[in-house]
Amino acid sequence: MDEADPLGTAHHEAAHAVVAYRASGAANSCSIVPNSDRESLGHAIDEQSDSTNPNHIEAFVLSLYAGGHAQRELDSRTAFDGCGGDEADAAVWLERTGWKSREAELRERSLALVRQHWEEICAVARELVQHHHLDSTEVEIIADTVTGVHERSDLEQYRRLRKGGA
């Protein structure tokens, strides 16, 4: 996704990751790559889209719609900027599963999840702007810190362990 605002891109990608987590129990990793023109490219890596489990497919479609919902929650002027790929992917999955009649329902549920987990999305987006890449465990810890399940020190400890430190 190309966008003039790295924070907007971060919210878009964070929403993919957090909604996937809240809908399926497994977060996506996510990245943004800012450049000198204040544009940024972002992506979330879904680890369930090849699943044939209907619950995983549903969570994947919900997460695809979540990026655009988060952009519009942050700034309604962005409309569907940079959401074409997500929209096309969702359409493919709705077609494959015979769920075209569920499109409005899934869009609505995705928006409800974005609004319900907005603080978590914002927290992940802030970390994403700072670190440019978050793995799925980091996303889960950050989201769970907002809800009180984890503490900030858990994220710091995880990062130390991941880098091989004690």
SVG drawing of the C-alpha trace seen along z (x, -y; Angstrom):
<svg xmlns="http://www.w3.org/2000/svg" viewBox="-26 -14 49 41">
<polyline fill="none" stroke="black" stroke-width="0.4" points="0.0,0.0 1.4,-3.4 0.3,-6.3 1.7,-9.8 1.4,-9.3 3.5,-6.5 1.2,-6.7 -1.8,-6.0 0.0,-3.1 1.0,-1.8 -2.7,-1.9 -3.7,-0.1 -1.2,2.7 -1.8,2.8 -5.5,3.3 -4.8,6.3 -2.7,7.8 -4.9,7.0 -8.1,8.0 -6.6,11.3 -5.5,11.8 -8.9,11.0 -10.8,13.0 -8.6,16.1 -6.3,16.0 -3.2,15.6 -1.8,12.2 -0.1,11.4 3.4,9.9 3.4,6.4 5.9,4.0 6.1,0.5 9.0,-0.9 9.0,-4.7 11.1,-6.6 12.4,-10.1 9.3,-11.3 7.2,-10.7 5.5,-7.9 5.5,-4.4 4.9,-0.9 3.3,1.5 2.3,5.1 1.0,7.7 1.9,11.3 -1.0,13.6 -0.1,17.1 -3.6,18.6 -4.7,17.6 -3.8,21.0 -6.0,22.8 -9.2,24.5 -10.6,24.0 -13.7,21.7 -12.9,19.9 -9.4,19.1 -10.8,17.9 -13.4,15.7 -10.7,14.2 -8.5,13.6 -11.4,11.8 -12.2,9.7 -8.5,8.7 -8.4,7.8 -11.2,5.3 -9.8,4.0 -6.9,2.1 -9.2,-0.3 -11.5,-0.6 -8.6,-1.7 -7.5,-4.2 -10.9,-5.8 -11.2,-5.8 -7.9,-7.7 -8.7,-10.0 -12.0,-9.8 -10.5,-11.6 -8.3,-8.6 -11.4,-6.7 -10.1,-3.6 -6.5,-4.8 -4.2,-1.9 -6.9,0.7 -7.3,2.1 -5.3,5.2 -7.1,6.0 -10.5,5.5 -9.5,7.7 -8.1,10.4 -11.3,10.3 -13.4,10.7 -11.4,13.7 -11.9,15.4 -15.6,14.6 -15.9,16.1 -13.9,19.2 -15.9,20.0 -19.3,19.1 -19.7,16.3 -20.4,13.4 -23.7,13.0 -21.8,12.4 -19.7,9.5 -21.8,6.8 -21.9,8.8 -18.2,9.4 -17.4,5.7 -19.6,4.7 -18.1,7.2 -14.6,6.0 -15.5,2.4 -16.9,3.4 -13.7,5.3 -11.6,2.3 -13.7,0.0 -13.7,2.4 -9.9,2.9 -9.0,-0.6 -6.7,-1.3 -4.8,1.9 -4.5,1.0 -3.1,-2.4 -0.6,-0.9 0.6,1.5 0.8,-1.3 2.9,-3.4 5.4,-0.5 5.3,0.1 6.3,-3.5 9.1,-3.2 10.4,0.3 9.2,0.7 8.6,4.4 6.7,6.4 6.5,10.1 3.2,11.8 4.3,12.4 5.1,8.7 1.7,7.7 0.0,10.1 2.0,8.8 1.4,5.1 -2.4,5.8 -2.5,7.7 -0.6,5.0 -3.5,2.6 -6.0,5.0 -3.9,5.7 -3.0,9.3 0.7,8.3 3.0,5.6 5.3,3.5 8.2,5.3 7.0,8.5 7.5,7.0 11.0,5.8 11.8,9.2 10.6,11.0 12.7,8.7 15.8,9.4 15.2,13.1 14.6,13.0 17.9,11.2 19.7,13.8 20.1,11.7 19.1,12.7"/>
</svg>
